[in-house]
C-alpha cells in the first residue's frame, strides 16, 4: 500500500538522518564514510545508495530541516500583530527554541555546513538569508515606528551571533538557565544595552569618538 | 649550532601548523590523516612522528596559539588606565583583530576545537575561561563605577557570541566593513542597545513583562 510504504520510507530516512547527525558529531562530516554510515543505520549494502545517496545530501537535509523550522517559527512572529519590541523578543525566543529543539543536530549543522558545495550550498544560503531577513524586517518596523535606532547588516549579524553562539555554551545539564530566560536576557542586552542609563558620567552614544575611530 | 637548529625546528613546526590548518579546513580534523599531512608538509616518513606527533597536538597548538594571542592583547587592555567604556571598546577591537589576524586558522579552530579531548581540552578550556574573564573584569569595573548595569555570565557570553560569530560572516574580500568599524558598531550595540532613547512610546527595560516571561 502506498501510504504504508511512504511511512516506512520516511521512518528509514529519519533514522538515517539521526545516525548521520551522530556520526558527523563524532567523526566529522569528512571523517564519516557512506559505507559505515549504512552499517550504523542498518542499511544493506545493495540498498545503500538508494537510501543514503551522497553524504552531502544528508548534511543538506539536516541543515535544511533546521533552517526551515526556524524560518517557519519566525515567519509566524513577523506576520503577527505584535509591536516591534515584542516581535523582536518573540523572534529571539522562537529562534533559540528552534536551536535547542534539535540541539545535537544543530551543533553538527553549525560545525559542518561549510562543507556543502555548489547547488546545495546556494540553496541553504537562500534559506539562511530568508531567516536573517526576518530580523531585518522587525528592526525596520521598529525604526518606522520610532522605537529602534537605524540599523545595518552588522546589527542583524550581531543579534544572530549572540543567538547562534549559544550552540557552543548552552548546556541545560550543566546549569544553563532555561532557554526562555536566556532569550529574555539576550533580548534585553540587544534592545537596552549595558549602559546604566541613570548614569550621568558618560557621554551619549557615538560622541565619545568625535573624530571617528 | 643549537641556535640554528632551534630556528630550523621552529620553522618546520610553523610550516606543519600552516599545512595542518589548510588540511583541517578542507577535509576536517577527523578527515585528515597524519601520513597525508606529512606528505603535504614535506616530512619524510621516518621523521613523521618526531615532527608531527599526534594530529590532536596540532589542533591544540593552533587553538592555543590563537587564544593566547587574544589573551595577551586583552590583558594589556584590562591593565591599562582606560575608563570602563573605553576599555570595553578596546577589548572588542583587540579580540576582533586577533580573530582576523589568522582568519583561516581561527575558522578551523572554531569548527574543530570540540575534537580536543582529555588534558588538551581541559588546558584549552582554562585559556578560554581566562579570556572570557577579561570581559567579566571590565564589566565589573563598569558596574563599580556606576556606568554599566549589573551583569551575569549570559551578558559575557552575549558579547563573545557577537564577536566570535564574525568568523562566519566577516569577509573583507566581499564587502565587509574594516574590522575596526565592525568593532565600534558591535561595541555600540552592546553598550547602548537598539532602543531609540528619544522614544516615549515604549516602557522601561524589564517593565513590559510585569509578570515575568
Interface residues (C-beta under 8 A of the other chain):
Chain A: X27 X28 X29 X30 X31 X32 X85 X86 X89 X93 X111 X112 X114 X115 X139 X142 X143 X145 X146 X147 X148 X149 X151 X152 X154 X155 X157 X158 X159 X160 X161 X162 X163 X164 X165 X166 X168 X169 X177 X180 X181 X182 X183 X184 X185 X186 X188 X189 X190 X191 X192 X193 X194 X195 X196 X197 X199 X201 X202 X205 X206 X208 X209 X213
Chain B: X27 X28 X29 X30 X31 X32 X85 X86 X111 X112 X114 X115 X139 X142 X143 X145 X146 X147 X148 X149 X151 X152 X154 X155 X157 X158 X160 X161 X162 X163 X164 X165 X166 X168 X169 X177 X180 X181 X182 X183 X184 X185 X186 X188 X189 X190 X191 X192 X193 X194 X195 X196 X197 X199 X201 X202 X205 X206 X208 X209 X213
